[in-house]
Amino acid sequence: MSRKVSIQTMADQLGLSKYAVSRALSGKTGVSESTRARVLELARALGYRQNTPGSASYSPGPNPVNAAEPPFVLICMNQLNRGEPHYWQRVLSGIISGCNEQGWHHVIVSPSLDMPGKDITPEKAIAPHLDWTRCAGIIVMGAFPHTVLQTLAQTGRPMILVDHQEPLLNCDTISHDNLEAGITAARYLMSKQCRRIGLITDDGRAASFAQRKIGIELALNHFHTEASEAVSFKTWNVAYENGRWVDKLAAVIERLPVEERPDAWIGANDDIALQWMHRLQQMGISVPGHCLVIGIDNVYTAATSSPSLTTVHLCKEELGQRAVEALQRRIERPGTPKETVMLSTTLIPRESA
């Protein structure tokens, strides 16, 4: 076939993105071997000619990615999470590891809340210093306002949300099964004969906190339908980022009669659970002698605390790696329905419960 066929034409025939076809034809990383084989097979069928020694036989059409430099993944991470070493830094480590395996560079930005003006493109509003022709896709870590996510989506790059869901955007989501984590924590405490359970959370901080709370409530409701004895449940909503929440909650608990105090505590994450367990001991309340404490995350310090913290393990590095895998899949198969992938959780029993 003597006529030249554009990358877009081949992408349409294969159901792939132009980026995936270009990477496959040029022999570069970033696409699976099965996808590369499909692209090369079509290239041969179309009668492409080799342009450079050792390259695939093709005549490339317009390519959105600058072949002179490797592509990069734009990682969006808000300033608050950048300073959090126990969870988000480990997720970030997984993302970077996944990018390295694909041969992708990475760029980390913290998009502002400002909406682009009429004369400013979404790309310039997000990161004006970047060469956006090299951007293979976007990975968003955690919660961002809808306006920011909408601006990111308007760039036209494939976008993956990590540990956050936005139903109004047509993009894939990778998260932990936070509902399962809450159910696991509550069921475990009830199996230990705990009947007054307290949850310490911050309702406005993250969707994952809210999902864990729902999981706890589901487990308690299910227990009530199976058993004749009741389990009381109370939530203490604190300003997590404000370190004074520990003192304020301690003052409330000290005023409660002993028989009304929780015999088990769940922290919405390990950091909350560890801070509260330390304060309980300062108040003369023994853990696990007087009450049990359980967290969710399995951060490093959970295993080294005294007592060591029972927790629900979340696969943090794996979460980041799966986000990169989802991005690669979306690049190769842009027209497929969006997906929500949830990684399962595991209980880690330790001394505190």
C-alpha positions as CSV (number, residue, x, y, z in Angstrom):
1,M,0.0,0.0,0.0
2,S,1.7,3.2,-1.2
3,R,-0.4,5.7,0.6
4,K,0.6,6.9,4.0
5,V,-1.7,6.1,6.9
6,S,-1.7,8.3,9.9
7,I,-1.2,7.1,13.5
8,Q,-4.7,8.2,14.2
9,T,-6.0,5.9,11.5
10,M,-4.1,2.9,12.9
11,A,-5.2,3.9,16.4
12,D,-8.9,3.9,15.3
13,Q,-8.6,0.5,13.7
14,L,-6.9,-1.0,16.8
15,G,-9.0,0.8,19.4
16,L,-5.8,2.3,20.8
17,S,-4.6,5.8,21.5
18,K,-2.2,7.6,19.2
19,Y,0.4,7.6,21.9
20,A,0.3,3.8,22.3
21,V,0.6,3.3,18.5
22,S,3.5,5.7,18.3
23,R,5.4,4.0,21.2
24,A,4.8,0.6,19.8
25,L,6.0,1.6,16.3
26,S,9.1,3.3,17.6
27,G,10.1,0.4,19.8
28,K,9.9,2.4,23.0
29,T,8.7,1.4,26.4
30,G,5.2,2.2,27.8
31,V,3.1,-0.4,26.0
32,S,2.7,-4.1,26.6
33,E,4.3,-6.6,24.3
34,S,0.9,-7.9,23.1
35,T,-0.1,-4.4,22.1
36,R,3.2,-3.8,20.3
37,A,2.6,-7.1,18.4
38,R,-0.9,-6.0,17.3
39,V,0.5,-2.6,16.1
40,L,3.4,-4.1,14.2
41,E,1.1,-6.7,12.6
42,L,-1.2,-3.9,11.3
43,A,1.9,-1.9,10.1
44,R,3.0,-4.9,8.0
45,A,-0.5,-5.4,6.6
46,L,-0.6,-1.8,5.6
47,G,2.8,-2.1,3.8
48,Y,4.7,0.5,5.8
49,R,8.3,1.1,4.8
50,Q,11.2,1.4,7.3
51,N,12.3,5.0,7.8
52,T,15.3,4.2,10.0
53,P,17.5,1.1,10.3
54,G,16.1,-1.2,12.9
55,S,12.8,0.6,13.4
56,A,9.4,-0.7,12.6
57,S,8.1,-0.3,9.0
58,Y,5.8,2.6,9.2
59,S,5.3,6.2,8.1
60,P,4.3,8.1,11.2
61,G,1.5,10.6,11.2
62,P,1.1,13.4,13.7
63,N,2.4,12.3,17.1
64,P,1.3,14.2,20.3
65,V,4.3,13.0,22.2
66,N,7.8,14.5,21.5
67,A,9.9,11.5,20.5
68,A,13.1,13.4,21.3
69,E,12.5,13.2,25.0
70,P,10.9,10.3,27.1
71,P,7.2,10.9,28.1
72,F,6.3,11.9,31.6
73,V,3.4,11.2,33.9
74,L,2.0,14.2,35.7
75,I,1.5,13.4,39.4
76,C,-0.9,15.7,41.2
77,M,-0.4,15.8,45.0
78,N,-1.7,18.4,47.3
79,Q,0.6,20.2,49.7
80,L,-0.9,18.6,52.7
81,N,-0.2,15.1,51.5
82,R,3.3,16.0,50.4
83,G,4.3,16.3,54.0
84,E,2.6,13.0,55.1
85,P,5.3,10.3,55.3
86,H,3.4,7.3,56.5
87,Y,0.8,6.8,53.7
88,W,1.0,9.2,50.7
89,Q,4.8,9.1,50.4
90,R,4.6,5.3,50.2
91,V,1.9,5.5,47.6
92,L,4.1,8.0,45.7
93,S,7.0,5.6,45.9
94,G,4.9,2.9,44.2
95,I,3.9,5.3,41.4
96,I,7.5,6.4,40.8
97,S,8.5,2.7,40.7
98,G,5.8,1.9,38.2
99,C,6.8,4.8,36.0
100,N,10.4,3.7,36.0
101,E,9.4,0.2,34.9
102,Q,7.5,1.8,32.0
103,G,10.4,4.0,31.0
104,W,8.3,7.1,31.9
105,H,9.6,10.2,33.7
106,H,7.4,11.8,36.4
107,V,6.6,15.4,37.4
108,I,4.9,16.2,40.7
109,V,2.7,19.3,40.9
110,S,0.2,20.8,43.3
111,P,-2.5,22.4,41.2
112,S,-3.9,25.6,42.6
113,L,-7.6,26.2,43.1
114,D,-7.7,29.0,40.6
115,M,-9.8,28.3,37.4
116,P,-8.1,29.1,34.1
117,G,-9.2,32.4,32.5
118,K,-10.7,32.6,29.1
119,D,-7.3,33.1,27.4
120,I,-5.5,30.4,29.4
121,T,-5.5,26.8,28.4
122,P,-6.0,24.1,31.1
123,E,-2.3,23.0,30.6
124,K,-1.0,26.5,31.2
125,A,-3.3,26.9,34.3
126,I,-2.0,23.7,35.8
127,A,1.8,23.8,35.0
128,P,2.8,26.5,32.5
129,H,6.5,25.4,32.7
130,L,6.0,21.9,31.3
131,D,6.2,20.6,27.7
132,W,2.7,19.1,27.6
133,T,3.4,17.3,24.3
134,R,5.4,14.8,26.3
135,C,2.7,14.2,28.9
136,A,1.5,10.6,28.6
137,G,-1.2,10.9,31.3
138,I,-2.1,12.2,34.8
139,I,-2.3,10.5,38.1
140,V,-4.2,12.3,40.9
141,M,-3.3,11.4,44.5
142,G,-6.1,11.9,46.9
143,A,-8.9,14.5,47.1
144,F,-9.0,17.6,45.0
145,P,-11.9,20.0,44.5
146,H,-14.1,19.2,41.5
147,T,-13.0,22.4,39.7
148,V,-9.4,21.3,39.8
149,L,-10.2,17.8,38.6
150,Q,-12.3,19.2,35.8
151,T,-9.5,21.4,34.7
152,L,-7.1,18.4,34.6
153,A,-9.7,16.4,32.6
154,Q,-9.9,19.3,30.1
155,T,-6.3,18.7,29.1
156,G,-7.5,15.6,27.2
157,R,-4.9,13.3,28.8
158,P,-5.9,10.0,30.3
159,M,-6.4,10.5,34.1
160,I,-6.3,8.1,37.0
161,L,-7.7,8.9,40.5
162,V,-6.0,7.3,43.5
163,D,-8.0,6.8,46.7
164,H,-10.6,9.3,45.5
165,Q,-13.8,9.0,43.5
166,E,-15.4,11.6,41.3
167,P,-18.5,10.1,39.5
168,L,-19.0,13.1,37.2
169,L,-15.6,12.5,35.6
170,N,-15.1,9.7,33.1
171,C,-11.8,8.4,34.5
172,D,-10.6,5.3,36.2
173,T,-10.2,5.0,40.0
174,I,-7.7,2.9,42.0
175,S,-8.3,2.7,45.8
176,H,-8.3,0.5,48.8
177,D,-11.5,-1.2,49.8
178,N,-12.1,1.2,52.7
179,L,-15.6,-0.2,53.3
180,E,-14.0,-3.6,53.9
181,A,-11.4,-2.0,56.2
182,G,-14.1,-0.6,58.4
183,I,-16.1,-3.8,58.4
184,T,-12.9,-5.8,59.3
185,A,-12.0,-3.5,62.2
186,A,-15.5,-3.6,63.7
187,R,-16.1,-7.3,63.3
188,Y,-12.7,-8.1,64.9
189,L,-13.5,-5.9,68.0
190,M,-17.0,-7.5,68.3
191,S,-15.3,-11.0,68.2
192,K,-13.3,-9.8,71.2
193,Q,-16.6,-9.2,73.1
194,C,-16.3,-5.4,72.8
195,R,-19.8,-3.8,73.1
196,R,-19.1,-0.1,73.4
197,I,-17.1,1.0,70.3
198,G,-15.8,4.5,69.7
199,L,-14.6,5.9,66.3
200,I,-12.3,8.8,66.1
201,T,-12.3,10.4,62.6
202,D,-12.3,13.6,60.7
203,D,-15.4,13.7,58.4
204,G,-14.2,16.4,56.2
205,R,-10.6,15.2,55.5
206,A,-11.0,12.4,53.1
207,A,-13.5,10.2,51.3
208,S,-11.7,7.1,52.6
209,F,-12.4,8.2,56.2
210,A,-16.1,8.4,55.4
211,Q,-16.1,5.0,53.7
212,R,-14.4,3.4,56.7
213,K,-17.1,4.8,59.0
214,I,-19.8,3.4,56.7
215,G,-18.1,0.0,56.8
216,I,-18.1,0.0,60.7
217,E,-21.8,0.9,60.7
218,L,-22.6,-1.9,58.3
219,A,-20.8,-4.4,60.5
220,L,-22.6,-3.2,63.6
221,N,-26.0,-3.2,61.9
222,H,-25.4,-6.8,60.7
223,F,-24.4,-7.8,64.2
224,H,-27.6,-6.4,65.6
225,T,-29.7,-8.5,63.3
226,E,-27.8,-11.7,64.4
227,A,-27.4,-11.2,68.1
228,S,-29.7,-10.4,70.9
229,E,-27.2,-8.1,72.7
230,A,-26.7,-4.6,71.6
231,V,-23.5,-2.8,70.6
232,S,-23.3,0.9,71.2
233,F,-21.4,3.0,68.7
234,K,-20.3,6.6,69.0
235,T,-18.3,8.8,66.6
236,W,-16.0,11.6,67.8
237,N,-15.3,13.9,64.9
238,V,-12.0,15.8,65.5
239,A,-9.9,18.3,63.6
240,Y,-7.2,15.8,62.7
241,E,-4.7,18.3,61.4
242,N,-5.0,20.3,64.6
243,G,-2.9,18.6,67.2
244,R,-5.1,19.9,70.0
245,W,-7.8,17.4,69.3
246,V,-6.2,14.9,71.6
247,D,-6.5,17.2,74.6
248,K,-10.0,18.1,73.8
249,L,-11.2,14.5,73.4
250,A,-9.4,13.5,76.6
251,A,-11.2,16.2,78.6
252,V,-14.6,14.8,77.2
253,I,-13.7,11.2,78.0
254,E,-12.5,12.0,81.6
255,R,-15.9,13.5,82.3
256,L,-17.8,10.3,81.3
257,P,-18.6,7.7,83.8
258,V,-16.4,4.6,83.5
259,E,-19.3,2.4,82.4
260,E,-20.1,4.8,79.5
261,R,-16.6,5.0,78.1
262,P,-15.8,2.9,75.0
263,D,-14.3,-0.5,75.7
264,A,-12.8,-0.4,72.2
265,W,-11.5,2.5,70.0
266,I,-11.1,2.6,66.2
267,G,-8.8,5.3,64.7
268,A,-9.8,6.3,61.1
269,N,-6.1,5.8,60.4
270,D,-3.1,4.6,62.4
271,D,-1.8,8.0,63.3
272,I,-5.1,8.9,65.0
273,A,-5.1,5.5,66.8
274,L,-1.5,5.8,67.9
275,Q,-1.9,9.4,69.3
276,W,-5.1,8.4,71.2
277,M,-3.6,5.2,72.6
278,H,-0.6,7.2,73.9
279,R,-3.0,9.6,75.6
280,L,-5.2,6.9,77.1
281,Q,-2.1,5.5,78.8
282,Q,-1.3,9.0,80.1
283,M,-4.8,9.1,81.6
284,G,-4.2,5.8,83.4
285,I,-6.3,3.8,81.0
286,S,-4.5,0.6,80.2
287,V,-4.3,-0.7,76.6
288,P,-5.3,-3.5,76.2
289,G,-6.1,-3.9,79.9
290,H,-9.0,-1.5,80.1
291,C,-9.9,-1.0,76.4
292,L,-8.7,-2.1,73.0
293,V,-7.4,0.1,70.2
294,I,-7.2,-0.6,66.5
295,G,-6.1,1.5,63.5
296,I,-6.3,1.4,59.8
297,D,-3.2,1.7,57.5
298,N,-0.4,-0.4,59.0
299,V,2.2,2.3,59.0
300,Y,5.7,1.4,60.1
301,T,5.3,2.9,63.6
302,A,2.3,0.7,64.3
303,A,4.6,-2.3,64.7
304,T,7.1,-0.5,67.0
305,S,4.7,1.3,69.3
306,S,4.2,0.2,72.9
307,P,1.9,-1.7,72.9
308,S,2.1,-2.5,69.2
309,L,-1.0,-1.5,67.3
310,T,-3.5,-3.9,65.9
311,T,-4.4,-2.5,62.5
312,V,-5.9,-3.2,59.1
313,H,-3.2,-3.4,56.4
314,L,-3.5,-1.2,53.3
315,C,-1.1,-2.0,50.4
316,K,0.3,1.5,49.8
317,E,3.2,0.9,47.4
318,E,1.0,-1.5,45.5
319,L,-1.7,1.1,45.2
320,G,0.7,3.4,43.4
321,Q,1.9,0.7,41.1
322,R,-1.6,-0.3,40.2
323,A,-2.3,3.3,39.3
324,V,0.5,3.2,36.7
325,E,-0.9,-0.1,35.3
326,A,-4.3,1.5,35.0
327,L,-2.8,4.5,33.2
328,Q,-1.0,2.2,30.7
329,R,-4.3,0.3,30.1
330,R,-6.2,3.5,29.5
331,I,-3.6,4.7,27.1
332,E,-3.8,1.4,25.1
333,R,-7.5,1.1,25.3
334,P,-9.0,4.6,25.5
335,G,-12.5,3.7,24.5
336,T,-13.2,1.1,27.1
337,P,-15.6,1.8,30.0
338,K,-14.1,3.4,33.0
339,E,-13.0,1.1,35.9
340,T,-12.9,1.2,39.6
341,V,-10.3,-1.1,41.1
342,M,-10.3,-1.7,44.9
343,L,-7.4,-3.5,46.6
344,S,-8.4,-5.7,49.5
345,T,-7.3,-5.2,53.1
346,T,-5.9,-7.5,55.7
347,L,-6.2,-7.6,59.5
348,I,-2.8,-7.4,61.4
349,P,-3.5,-8.5,65.1
350,R,-1.0,-7.1,67.6
351,E,-0.8,-6.3,71.3
352,S,-3.3,-3.3,71.5
353,A,-6.2,-5.6,70.6
